[in-house]
Amino acid sequence: MSPAGDGNTEYGRKAFKRSPAHFTDRITADGRDGWPVEPGRYRLVVSRACPWASRSLVSRRLLGLEAALPLAVTDPVQDDRSWRFTLDPGGRDPVLGIRYLSEAYAAREPDHPGGVSVPAVVDVPTGVLVTNDYQQLTLDLATEWTDLHRPGAPDLYPQERRDEIDSVMDDVYRDVNNGVYRAGFATRQEEYEAAYADVFRRLDLLSQRLATRRYLVGDTLTEADIRLFTTLVRFDAVYHGHFKCNRNKLTEDPVLWAYLRDLYQTPGFGDTVDFDHIKRHYYLVHTGINPTGIVPVGPDLAGWLAPHHRDEFGGRPFGDGTPPGPPPAGERIPAAGRPAAPRR
């Protein structure tokens, strides 16, 4: 079981290192890797606890791919055989018929190197893993699955802004997405302090960038916002204390906290977030960091639905498109995992 929860990690006495995805086949419109886009053929396996998997959850919702790419949600707490389907009746995924995601990995390549990570896409007819390439997956959902997008789906990776989006995402990945893990799993003081400095230097730069604009790139939501959101939404709940990224909480940065609330309240973002799954995964799975297994009660979630006033910057969240509809009934977050609506 991976100490960092997603499987593609190495740590110990050496500095934390995130391994690249081992299975990098792509599902494309022309099927050039042998995997053509087909509605209902594939199953997206995620943990709602994992920030890398959460990118695909947000993208899938915004693009309206729920019916075309059905979802399997694992238990947030792994055991020694990897992500497990104990949330489903009988402890098996009802479509794939497996108890552990590792079974789909083994069907693709027995004794494959590396861990068992999410997100993962499995070919339903064969039960074989197609890809665990979390970096490419959401880009392909935005650009290769277009024939199956809902009417009014936003362009999350517009051609004319890709260079800027890629540059922002590279910085965010290095210093924030992966930076919090480098801090949390550091085994030497100097490694931790270097990662800590990178995290907050980048957060300060992002706060400056977002002080005068609603979104990271242009005036619409893009892949860059998705990738930042999935780390920031976990920051106060787990990274601040559990990973020792504790210079300040995001609630103490007026710009980033308002930006985060704006995204959380946007259909397709907050309705994919399960704070209960997030906290139970990090505090119960990372026994080297939290040997007692005590899951914190806080932080208080009440502020997530407070007004953010970011719309004063203008911007068009979905560009020329429209918001997604409500999540499918079977994908709605239970009350334990979301903030309660304010009383009127």
N, C-alpha and C positions, 0 to 999 in steps of 0.2 A: 504494500500500500504506500502510495506516495506521501511523504511528509507534507507536501504543499497542496495536496488535494486533487490536482488535476492529472497527475501521472507523469508529465514530462519534466521531471526535475531530478537534480542530483545535488546532494548536500552531505555534510559530514564534517570532517576536519578541514576540507577544502572550502573555498568560497562558494556560496550558492550559485548554481548554474542551471538555467532552464534549457533543457534539451529541445532540439527541433522536433516537429512532428515526424513520425516514422512513416506513416501512410499518407501520402500526399496526392493520391489520385484526385482528379477533379470531376465533378458532375457538370457537364456543359451542354449547351443547346445542340451542338453538333456531335456530342458523344465521342470526342476525339481520344479520350482516355479509356474508352470502353464503357462509360457510364453516362448515357444520355439523360437529359432532364425528362422525367415522366411523372405525371401526377399519381401519387399514391404508391409509387414503387419503393420509395426509401422511407426509413424511419430515423428521425432525429432523436438521439439519446442525449439527455442533459441531466445535470444536477442544478437545481435552482440555487445551490450554495456557491457554485463555481463562477467566478467573474468571466472566464474565457467562454464558458458555455452560455452565460447570460447574454453575451453579444448576439449569439444566434437567436435567442428567444426574442430580443427586441427587434432585430432585423426581420425575422419571420412575421411578427405581429404588424410592423409598420407596412410591410409589403403585401400582407394579406395572404400568406402562404400556408395558413393553418390546415386547410383541407388538402393541399397539394403535397405537403410534407408533414405527415402526422408525427405526433410527439410522444416520447416515452420519458418519464421523469423518474430518476433513481432516488433511493433513500439518501438523505444528506450525510448519513454516517456509514462509512465503508467498513468492511472487514478485510481480512487478509487476502480475500479473493477478488477484491476490487469493488467497484460500484455495483450495487445489488438492487433487485426489483422488489424489495419487500413492501413497497407501498401498494403493490398490485395484489389482487386475490390469489392466494396460493403461493405468493412470493415469486411469480413468474410474469414476465412481460406477456400480455395477452395476445400480442401479434407475433412476436419472435419466439415465444415459448421458452425463453432462457431465464435462468435465475441471476446470472452475473453477466455484465457487459464483457468480461474477459472471454466468455464463450464465443462471441462474435469475432474477437481478435484472434483467438486460436483457430477459428474456422478459416480465417484469411491467411494466417501464417503461424503455425505452431512454434512455440518457443521464440517468438519475436523479441527483439531487444526493446528495452524501454518499458514504461509502465502502461497502465490502462487509463486513458484520459477521456475526458469529455470536453467539448462536444464530440460526438461520434455519429457518423451516418452509416446505417446498416442497410444493405440490400435485402429487402424482405423475401423475395423468392428463394434466395440461396442462404440467407442468414449470415452472409459474409460482410465483414467490415469494409466499407468503401474508403473512408477518410477520417482522420482525426486532426486535420490541418486547420486549427482554429483561426489562424491568420488569414487563410485564403477563403474559408467557407463563406463568411458573410459577404465578402466581395463578390463571390460567385452568385450568391442569392440575389444580390443587387443587379448583376450584369448578365448572368446566364439564364436566370429563371424568369426573364421579363415577360414571356408569353403567358405565364401563370400568375403574374402579379394581379392584385385586385384593381378595379377601376379607381383611379385617383391615387394610386401608390406614389410616394415621393421618389425622386431620384436621389438615392443616398450616396452615390459615387459619381457625380456629374463629370463628364469627360473634361470640360474646360477648367475644372478646379482640382483635378487629381494630383497634380504636382504639389500644390499647397496642402491638400488633405494628407498626402503621403508624408510630407515633411512634418506636419503637426503630429500625426500618428506615431512616427518614429520617435519623436521627442517624448511623447506621452508614454509610449511603451517602455522605453529605456529607463526613464526616471520615475514614473508613477506606476503604471501597470505592473512592471516587473520590479521596480524599485522597492515597493513595500515588501515584497517577498525577500529581496536581498537583505533588507533590514531585519525582517522577522526571523529568517533562518541563518543569520550570521552566527558564526561560532568564534569569532575574534572581535574584540572591541573596535579595532580600526576598520574592519569591514563593515560593521554595523554603523559606525559614525559616518563613513563615506556614503553609504546608502541613504541614511537619514538626511544628510546634507543634500543629496541629489533630489530626494523626494520633495523637500520643502523649498529648495531653490526653484524647482519646476512648478510647484503649486503657486509660488509667489508670481512667477512669470505668467502663468495661466490666469491668475486673478487680475493681473494688470491687463492682459489681453481682453478679458471678458468684462472689464469695467466700463467699456464704451460700446460693446456689441453684444447681441443676444446669443449668438452661436459662434463656434470656433472658426468656421470658414464660411464666408458669405452670409446671407440672411436667411438661410434655411438649415434644417437639420441635415447632417451628413454622417457618414461612417465615423468621422472623428469624434463627434459628440457621443455616439454610442460607446466607443471604446473608452472614453474618459468616464462616462457615466457609470459603467459597471464596476470601476474601482472606487470612485467617489461615494457611491451609494453604500459601500461597505466600510467606509473609512472610520466613522465614529464608532460603529458597532463592533468592529474587530481590529482594524489596522492600528488605530490610535493606542489601544492598550495591549492587545494580544501580540502585535508586531512591533510594539515600542516606537511607533511613529507619533510621538506625543508632544511635539512642540506646541501644537494647538489642535483643537477639534475643528472640523469644517464649519460647524455651527458658529464658530468664533471668527470666521472670515466672511464678512457680509456679502461680498461678491460671489464667491464660490457657493455659499449656502443658498443664496437666491437663485443662482444658475441651476444648482442641483434640484431645488424644489420645483423650478420651472419644468425641467425635464421629467422629474418624477410625476408631476401632475399632467403631463402630456400623454394621451392615450398611446399605448404601446411600450411605454417605459415602466412607470411604477406598477402597472398591472401585471408585470412579469416578476416582480421582486417579492421574495418570501424571506423576511427577516428572521423568522423562526428557523428555517432551514440554514440560513447563513450562519447564525450564531451557533447552532448545534454542531454543524460541520467543523468549523474552525476550533471551537473549544473542546470538542470531544475527540476529534481525529488527531489533532496535533499534540499528542501526549508528551512529546519532548519539551514543548513550550508550556503546556498546561497540564502537569501530571495529575492534579486533583480531579480533573474532569468537571469542574464546576462551571456552569454556563451562567454568565451574568444576566441579571434581570433587565438592566438598562441597555442602552439609553432610552429615554422616553421618546416615543415616536410621534407625539402629538403635533410637533411643529412641521411635519412633512406636508401637511395640507394647508398651511398658513399662506396667505397671499404673498407673491414673490415680486410683483410689479415689473418683471423683466419685459413684459409686453410694451412698456414705455419706450423701449429701444426700437420698436417696430418689428420687422422680420416677419417671415411667413413660414411657420414651422414645416409645412408640407409642400412648400413651393406652390405650384399651380394645382396641386392635388388636394386631398381631403384626409381627415383623420380616419384611422381604422375604427371599425365598429367594436363593440364589447368583446372580450375574450370568449371563446367557446365555454360552455357551462363546465365541462370537465377540466378546464385549465384555470379556473378562477382561484385566486390565492385565498386560503382559509383565513378566518379572522385573526388567528394567532400570529400570522405572518405579516400583517399590514396595520397601518395606523387606523384608529377609529375615526370616523367622520366627526367633525366638530358638532356639538349640540347647538341647536338654533333656539 
